Amino acid sequence: MTVSEENIDFSEDDVELFEHHRIVVDKGQSMIRIDKFLMDRIQNATRNKLQNAIHAETLKVNDHAVKPSYKVKPGDVIIVSLPHPPREDVVVPENIPLNIIYEDEELLIVNKPAGMVVHPAHGNWTGTLVNALSYHLNNLPSSNGEIRPGLVHRIDKDTSGLLVIGKTEYAMSFLGKQFFDHSIERTYYAIAWGVPTPPNGTVNAPIARSMRDRKIMAVYDDEEQAKRAVTHYKVLKDLQYVSLIQCNLETGRTHQIRVHMKHIGHPLFNDATYGGDRIVKGTVFSKYKQFVDNCFEILPRQALHAKSIGFIHPTTKKFMQFESELPEDFRLALEKWERYNEQK
């Protein structure tokens, strides 16, 4: 006899639950019942299944159990858990809004918000850019059988900004070759602690996974131990304790800008992984510390934004370049530092 998920009691303490869906309610969402909201967001969801999950407390809002009559509010974080891990070979299409700034038959340009993971992985099987792409676009290509429809590059979860997505196998190969040849033009804006000297420079330092912590990257002296990594930077605004910098990637290693800026003594503002989530420049006194803490609250992530991207189009063979505005959290934190610097 086959037992359906609807008849299983998932609330037992000895049952291990796995996150299957994580949905953040949009800012402009009206207050509607949670079952009605999720039926439009989760593929093959039924009201009966959702209500069973609510009663079993495997569906939670902001880490709390809710009643079936609960009405969602903007900003709510809804998590649906089940007693089996998601299949790693299946990408679940999810109706997640995308900020698409350009699209044609071969590719599209997405402005990714901070907080969105690009690719499904352990702990983030849903709510990713790939889940959203799988819903919005049909028949996206993969690469070497990997689950990464259309992706030819990626940016960190808490980094915002532009990504190019290939919609055909040819587009993926053509764009991928440009990334391999380092001919893609990528410009990032960042807020770094202090002011780098000289104000225009290049960091040429090989990068590999840290031997002490495999979750982070580190600079190595020996290029045989690591991969070549080159970042060109330019100070755009000297704000004494922090600076707005432009970074252009010659190579594209994991966490490259974040690792290189830490390496030269200027970690990115509020980068918890690489030491930027504390006061690095400036005397620690109460008013200044309170000001910095306020900036951390405004920008609760590393201050890094993929501002522009340029490449040769797969079919027209013409150079295309796209720009994006600074996201609100980045802009507000920068303006706060600018006002603080003017008062000094």
DORO-865645 format. One record per residue (C-alpha): residue number from 1; residue in three letters; y negated, x negated, z. Coordinates in nm, 2 decimals, m for minus. Layout:
REM residues N
REC resi resn     yy     xx     zz
REC  NUM  Ala      Y      X      Z
...
***
This chain:
REM residues 344
REC resi resn     yy     xx     zz
REC    1  Met   0.00   0.00   0.00
REC    2  Thr  m0.34  m0.13  m0.09
REC    3  Val  m0.60  m0.11   0.18
REC    4  Ser  m0.96  m0.06   0.06
REC    5  Glu  m1.26  m0.23   0.22
REC    6  Glu  m1.38   0.11   0.32
REC    7  Asn  m1.09   0.16   0.56
REC    8  Ile  m1.11  m0.18   0.73
REC    9  Asp  m1.28  m0.22   1.06
REC   10  Phe  m1.49  m0.54   1.01
REC   11  Ser  m1.64  m0.53   1.36
REC   12  Glu  m1.35  m0.70   1.54
REC   13  Asp  m1.44  m1.02   1.71
REC   14  Asp  m1.15  m1.21   1.56
REC   15  Val  m1.25  m1.14   1.20
REC   16  Glu  m1.45  m1.41   1.02
REC   17  Leu  m1.73  m1.26   0.81
REC   18  Phe  m1.89  m1.42   0.50
REC   19  Glu  m2.23  m1.34   0.37
REC   20  His  m2.20  m1.17   0.03
REC   21  His  m2.55  m1.03  m0.02
REC   22  Arg  m2.89  m1.14   0.11
REC   23  Ile  m3.18  m0.93  m0.01
REC   24  Val  m3.55  m0.96   0.09
REC   25  Val  m3.74  m0.64   0.04
REC   26  Asp  m4.03  m0.67  m0.20
REC   27  Lys  m4.39  m0.66  m0.07
REC   28  Gly  m4.47  m0.34  m0.26
REC   29  Gln  m4.15  m0.15  m0.18
REC   30  Ser  m4.20   0.20  m0.05
REC   31  Met  m4.01   0.31   0.27
REC   32  Ile  m3.68   0.46   0.15
REC   33  Arg  m3.34   0.50   0.31
REC   34  Ile  m3.15   0.18   0.31
REC   35  Asp  m2.84   0.32   0.13
REC   36  Lys  m3.06   0.45  m0.15
REC   37  Phe  m3.24   0.11  m0.17
REC   38  Leu  m2.92  m0.09  m0.19
REC   39  Met  m2.75   0.13  m0.44
REC   40  Asp  m3.01   0.01  m0.69
REC   41  Arg  m2.98  m0.35  m0.58
REC   42  Ile  m2.60  m0.42  m0.54
REC   43  Gln  m2.36  m0.38  m0.83
REC   44  Asn  m2.09  m0.11  m0.78
REC   45  Ala  m2.23  m0.01  m0.44
REC   46  Thr  m2.17   0.35  m0.33
REC   47  Arg  m2.33   0.54  m0.05
REC   48  Asn  m1.99   0.57   0.12
REC   49  Lys  m1.93   0.20   0.12
REC   50  Leu  m2.28   0.12   0.24
REC   51  Gln  m2.26   0.37   0.52
REC   52  Asn  m1.92   0.23   0.63
REC   53  Ala  m2.07  m0.12   0.64
REC   54  Ile  m2.36   0.01   0.85
REC   55  His  m2.13   0.18   1.10
REC   56  Ala  m1.92  m0.14   1.11
REC   57  Glu  m2.24  m0.34   1.17
REC   58  Thr  m2.15  m0.57   0.88
REC   59  Leu  m2.48  m0.47   0.72
REC   60  Lys  m2.78  m0.59   0.92
REC   61  Val  m3.15  m0.59   0.88
REC   62  Asn  m3.34  m0.88   1.03
REC   63  Asp  m3.02  m0.98   1.21
REC   64  His  m3.00  m0.63   1.38
REC   65  Ala  m2.77  m0.34   1.33
REC   66  Val  m2.94  m0.03   1.19
REC   67  Lys  m2.86   0.34   1.15
REC   68  Pro  m2.78   0.50   0.81
REC   69  Ser  m3.12   0.67   0.82
REC   70  Tyr  m3.31   0.34   0.85
REC   71  Lys  m3.59   0.31   0.60
REC   72  Val  m3.65  m0.03   0.45
REC   73  Lys  m3.99  m0.20   0.49
REC   74  Pro  m4.15  m0.48   0.29
REC   75  Gly  m4.03  m0.82   0.41
REC   76  Asp  m3.70  m0.69   0.56
REC   77  Val  m3.41  m0.93   0.52
REC   78  Ile  m3.09  m0.74   0.45
REC   79  Ile  m2.76  m0.91   0.48
REC   80  Val  m2.42  m0.76   0.39
REC   81  Ser  m2.11  m0.95   0.52
REC   82  Leu  m1.74  m0.90   0.43
REC   83  Pro  m1.42  m1.05   0.58
REC   84  His  m1.35  m1.26   0.27
REC   85  Pro  m1.55  m1.54   0.10
REC   86  Pro  m1.72  m1.46  m0.22
REC   87  Arg  m1.54  m1.58  m0.53
REC   88  Glu  m1.68  m1.92  m0.63
REC   89  Asp  m1.60  m1.86  m0.99
REC   90  Val  m1.79  m1.54  m1.02
REC   91  Val  m2.17  m1.50  m1.03
REC   92  Val  m2.27  m1.15  m0.90
REC   93  Pro  m2.56  m1.01  m1.10
REC   94  Glu  m2.84  m0.90  m0.87
REC   95  Asn  m3.15  m0.70  m0.95
REC   96  Ile  m3.40  m0.96  m0.81
REC   97  Pro  m3.75  m0.96  m0.96
REC   98  Leu  m3.83  m1.27  m1.17
REC   99  Asn  m4.17  m1.41  m1.25
REC  100  Ile  m4.11  m1.48  m1.62
REC  101  Ile  m4.42  m1.64  m1.78
REC  102  Tyr  m4.27  m1.70  m2.13
REC  103  Glu  m3.96  m1.59  m2.32
REC  104  Asp  m3.82  m1.60  m2.67
REC  105  Glu  m3.47  m1.59  m2.83
REC  106  Glu  m3.39  m1.95  m2.71
REC  107  Leu  m3.54  m1.99  m2.37
REC  108  Leu  m3.75  m1.86  m2.09
REC  109  Ile  m3.99  m2.01  m1.83
REC  110  Val  m3.96  m1.89  m1.48
REC  111  Asn  m4.20  m1.94  m1.19
REC  112  Lys  m3.97  m1.97  m0.90
REC  113  Pro  m4.10  m1.87  m0.55
REC  114  Ala  m4.04  m2.09  m0.25
REC  115  Gly  m3.73  m1.98  m0.05
REC  116  Met  m3.52  m1.89  m0.36
REC  117  Val  m3.21  m2.11  m0.41
REC  118  Val  m3.16  m2.19  m0.78
REC  119  His  m2.78  m2.21  m0.79
REC  120  Pro  m2.51  m2.03  m0.58
REC  121  Ala  m2.34  m2.27  m0.33
REC  122  His  m2.19  m2.27   0.02
REC  123  Gly  m2.40  m2.04   0.24
REC  124  Asn  m2.60  m1.91  m0.06
REC  125  Trp  m2.37  m1.72  m0.28
REC  126  Thr  m2.62  m1.44  m0.35
REC  127  Gly  m3.00  m1.41  m0.38
REC  128  Thr  m3.02  m1.71  m0.61
REC  129  Leu  m3.20  m1.76  m0.94
REC  130  Val  m2.87  m1.76  m1.12
REC  131  Asn  m2.78  m1.42  m0.97
REC  132  Ala  m3.11  m1.29  m1.09
REC  133  Leu  m3.07  m1.44  m1.43
REC  134  Ser  m2.72  m1.29  m1.46
REC  135  Tyr  m2.86  m0.95  m1.41
REC  136  His  m3.17  m0.97  m1.63
REC  137  Leu  m3.01  m1.16  m1.92
REC  138  Asn  m2.67  m1.10  m2.08
REC  139  Asn  m2.43  m1.37  m2.21
REC  140  Leu  m2.61  m1.67  m2.06
REC  141  Pro  m2.44  m2.00  m2.15
REC  142  Ser  m2.28  m2.22  m1.89
REC  143  Ser  m2.24  m2.60  m1.89
REC  144  Asn  m1.90  m2.76  m1.89
REC  145  Gly  m1.76  m2.45  m1.73
REC  146  Glu  m1.98  m2.47  m1.43
REC  147  Ile  m2.14  m2.16  m1.28
REC  148  Arg  m2.50  m2.23  m1.38
REC  149  Pro  m2.60  m1.99  m1.65
REC  150  Gly  m2.88  m2.13  m1.86
REC  151  Leu  m2.97  m2.41  m1.61
REC  152  Val  m3.06  m2.75  m1.74
REC  153  His  m3.25  m2.86  m1.42
REC  154  Arg  m3.33  m2.72  m1.08
REC  155  Ile  m3.58  m2.75  m0.80
REC  156  Asp  m3.53  m2.73  m0.42
REC  157  Lys  m3.50  m2.40  m0.24
REC  158  Asp  m3.84  m2.44  m0.07
REC  159  Thr  m4.02  m2.60  m0.36
REC  160  Ser  m4.20  m2.35  m0.58
REC  161  Gly  m4.28  m2.37  m0.95
REC  162  Leu  m4.17  m2.38  m1.31
REC  163  Leu  m3.81  m2.40  m1.45
REC  164  Val  m3.70  m2.38  m1.81
REC  165  Ile  m3.39  m2.18  m1.88
REC  166  Gly  m3.18  m2.21  m2.19
REC  167  Lys  m3.05  m1.87  m2.33
REC  168  Thr  m2.81  m2.02  m2.59
REC  169  Glu  m2.57  m2.31  m2.59
REC  170  Tyr  m2.78  m2.49  m2.85
REC  171  Ala  m3.10  m2.45  m2.64
REC  172  Met  m2.92  m2.58  m2.33
REC  173  Ser  m2.79  m2.89  m2.52
REC  174  Phe  m3.13  m2.95  m2.68
REC  175  Leu  m3.32  m2.92  m2.36
REC  176  Gly  m3.06  m3.11  m2.16
REC  177  Lys  m3.09  m3.41  m2.40
REC  178  Gln  m3.46  m3.42  m2.33
REC  179  Phe  m3.40  m3.43  m1.96
REC  180  Phe  m3.14  m3.70  m2.01
REC  181  Asp  m3.38  m3.90  m2.22
REC  182  His  m3.66  m3.84  m1.96
REC  183  Ser  m3.88  m3.70  m2.23
REC  184  Ile  m3.95  m3.38  m2.05
REC  185  Glu  m4.30  m3.38  m1.90
REC  186  Arg  m4.30  m3.25  m1.54
REC  187  Thr  m4.60  m3.24  m1.32
REC  188  Tyr  m4.59  m3.15  m0.95
REC  189  Tyr  m4.87  m3.09  m0.70
REC  190  Ala  m4.81  m3.19  m0.34
REC  191  Ile  m4.99  m3.22  m0.01
REC  192  Ala  m4.90  m3.55   0.15
REC  193  Trp  m4.98  m3.69   0.49
REC  194  Gly  m5.26  m3.96   0.47
REC  195  Val  m5.40  m4.11   0.15
REC  196  Pro  m5.17  m4.34  m0.05
REC  197  Thr  m5.30  m4.68  m0.14
REC  198  Pro  m5.37  m4.75  m0.42
REC  199  Pro  m5.48  m4.40  m0.52
REC  200  Asn  m5.29  m4.42  m0.85
REC  201  Gly  m4.95  m4.58  m0.84
REC  202  Thr  m4.58  m4.58  m0.92
REC  203  Val  m4.29  m4.57  m0.69
REC  204  Asn  m3.99  m4.74  m0.84
REC  205  Ala  m3.71  m4.72  m0.58
REC  206  Pro  m3.34  m4.63  m0.64
REC  207  Ile  m3.21  m4.32  m0.46
REC  208  Ala  m2.87  m4.21  m0.34
REC  209  Arg  m2.72  m4.00  m0.06
REC  210  Ser  m2.79  m4.14   0.29
REC  211  Met  m2.50  m4.31   0.45
REC  212  Arg  m2.60  m4.17   0.79
REC  213  Asp  m2.66  m3.81   0.67
REC  214  Arg  m2.50  m3.69   0.35
REC  215  Lys  m2.73  m3.39   0.33
REC  216  Ile  m3.03  m3.60   0.26
REC  217  Met  m3.13  m3.88   0.02
REC  218  Ala  m3.25  m4.23   0.09
REC  219  Val  m3.40  m4.53  m0.09
REC  220  Tyr  m3.17  m4.83  m0.14
REC  221  Asp  m3.27  m5.19  m0.22
REC  222  Asp  m2.98  m5.24  m0.45
REC  223  Glu  m2.98  m5.04  m0.77
REC  224  Glu  m2.60  m5.08  m0.79
REC  225  Gln  m2.57  m4.86  m0.48
REC  226  Ala  m2.81  m4.59  m0.61
REC  227  Lys  m2.96  m4.44  m0.92
REC  228  Arg  m3.29  m4.55  m1.07
REC  229  Ala  m3.58  m4.33  m0.96
REC  230  Val  m3.94  m4.36  m1.08
REC  231  Thr  m4.23  m4.14  m0.96
REC  232  His  m4.59  m4.18  m1.08
REC  233  Tyr  m4.85  m4.04  m0.84
REC  234  Lys  m5.23  m3.99  m0.84
REC  235  Val  m5.45  m3.88  m0.56
REC  236  Leu  m5.65  m3.57  m0.67
REC  237  Lys  m5.83  m3.50  m0.33
REC  238  Asp  m5.88  m3.74  m0.04
REC  239  Leu  m5.89  m3.52   0.27
REC  240  Gln  m5.87  m3.81   0.52
REC  241  Tyr  m5.56  m3.69   0.72
REC  242  Val  m5.38  m3.54   0.41
REC  243  Ser  m5.43  m3.57   0.04
REC  244  Leu  m5.36  m3.35  m0.26
REC  245  Ile  m5.15  m3.56  m0.50
REC  246  Gln  m5.02  m3.52  m0.85
REC  247  Cys  m4.67  m3.65  m0.92
REC  248  Asn  m4.51  m3.70  m1.26
REC  249  Leu  m4.14  m3.77  m1.28
REC  250  Glu  m4.00  m4.03  m1.50
REC  251  Thr  m3.65  m3.96  m1.36
REC  252  Gly  m3.53  m3.65  m1.19
REC  253  Arg  m3.32  m3.74  m0.88
REC  254  Thr  m3.24  m3.50  m0.59
REC  255  His  m3.54  m3.48  m0.35
REC  256  Gln  m3.71  m3.76  m0.55
REC  257  Ile  m4.07  m3.69  m0.47
REC  258  Arg  m4.00  m3.61  m0.11
REC  259  Val  m3.79  m3.93  m0.06
REC  260  His  m4.04  m4.15  m0.25
REC  261  Met  m4.34  m4.02  m0.06
REC  262  Lys  m4.17  m4.08   0.27
REC  263  His  m4.07  m4.43   0.15
REC  264  Ile  m4.43  m4.53   0.10
REC  265  Gly  m4.54  m4.38   0.44
REC  266  His  m4.68  m4.05   0.32
REC  267  Pro  m4.42  m3.78   0.37
REC  268  Leu  m4.50  m3.44   0.23
REC  269  Phe  m4.68  m3.20   0.46
REC  270  Asn  m4.43  m2.98   0.67
REC  271  Asp  m4.13  m3.14   0.50
REC  272  Ala  m3.89  m3.10   0.80
REC  273  Thr  m3.61  m3.30   0.62
REC  274  Tyr  m3.82  m3.61   0.57
REC  275  Gly  m4.05  m3.62   0.87
REC  276  Gly  m4.35  m3.43   0.75
REC  277  Asp  m4.32  m3.15   1.00
REC  278  Arg  m4.51  m3.34   1.27
REC  279  Ile  m4.85  m3.50   1.30
REC  280  Val  m4.82  m3.82   1.09
REC  281  Lys  m5.19  m3.90   1.05
REC  282  Gly  m5.47  m3.83   1.29
REC  283  Thr  m5.50  m3.85   1.67
REC  284  Val  m5.29  m3.60   1.86
REC  285  Phe  m5.54  m3.39   2.07
REC  286  Ser  m5.52  m3.02   2.15
REC  287  Lys  m5.77  m2.88   1.89
REC  288  Tyr  m5.64  m3.09   1.60
REC  289  Lys  m5.27  m3.02   1.70
REC  290  Gln  m5.35  m2.65   1.70
REC  291  Phe  m5.52  m2.68   1.36
REC  292  Val  m5.21  m2.85   1.22
REC  293  Asp  m4.97  m2.60   1.37
REC  294  Asn  m5.18  m2.32   1.21
REC  295  Cys  m5.14  m2.50   0.87
REC  296  Phe  m4.77  m2.52   0.93
REC  297  Glu  m4.76  m2.15   0.99
REC  298  Ile  m4.95  m2.08   0.67
REC  299  Leu  m4.72  m2.31   0.47
REC  300  Pro  m4.38  m2.30   0.64
REC  301  Arg  m4.21  m2.54   0.39
REC  302  Gln  m4.27  m2.87   0.22
REC  303  Ala  m4.60  m2.87   0.03
REC  304  Leu  m4.45  m2.92  m0.32
REC  305  His  m4.51  m2.71  m0.63
REC  306  Ala  m4.37  m2.77  m0.99
REC  307  Lys  m4.70  m2.70  m1.16
REC  308  Ser  m4.64  m2.78  m1.53
REC  309  Ile  m4.36  m2.85  m1.77
REC  310  Gly  m4.37  m2.97  m2.13
REC  311  Phe  m4.09  m3.01  m2.39
REC  312  Ile  m4.00  m2.99  m2.75
REC  313  His  m3.88  m2.63  m2.84
REC  314  Pro  m3.52  m2.62  m2.96
REC  315  Thr  m3.58  m2.44  m3.29
REC  316  Thr  m3.95  m2.48  m3.38
REC  317  Lys  m3.94  m2.85  m3.28
REC  318  Lys  m4.30  m2.81  m3.16
REC  319  Phe  m4.42  m2.94  m2.82
REC  320  Met  m4.48  m2.66  m2.57
REC  321  Gln  m4.64  m2.69  m2.23
REC  322  Phe  m4.67  m2.43  m1.95
REC  323  Glu  m4.89  m2.43  m1.64
REC  324  Ser  m4.87  m2.23  m1.32
REC  325  Glu  m5.12  m2.15  m1.04
REC  326  Leu  m5.06  m2.28  m0.69
REC  327  Pro  m4.88  m2.02  m0.48
REC  328  Glu  m5.07  m1.85  m0.21
REC  329  Asp  m4.93  m2.04   0.09
REC  330  Phe  m5.00  m2.38  m0.07
REC  331  Arg  m5.35  m2.28  m0.18
REC  332  Leu  m5.44  m2.14   0.16
REC  333  Ala  m5.32  m2.45   0.35
REC  334  Leu  m5.51  m2.67   0.11
REC  335  Glu  m5.83  m2.47   0.15
REC  336  Lys  m5.79  m2.49   0.52
REC  337  Trp  m5.77  m2.87   0.51
REC  338  Glu  m6.07  m2.89   0.27
REC  339  Arg  m6.28  m2.69   0.52
REC  340  Tyr  m6.16  m2.91   0.81
REC  341  Asn  m6.26  m3.22   0.61
REC  342  Glu  m6.60  m3.09   0.53
REC  343  Gln  m6.67  m3.03   0.90
REC  344  Lys  m6.59  m3.39   1.00
***
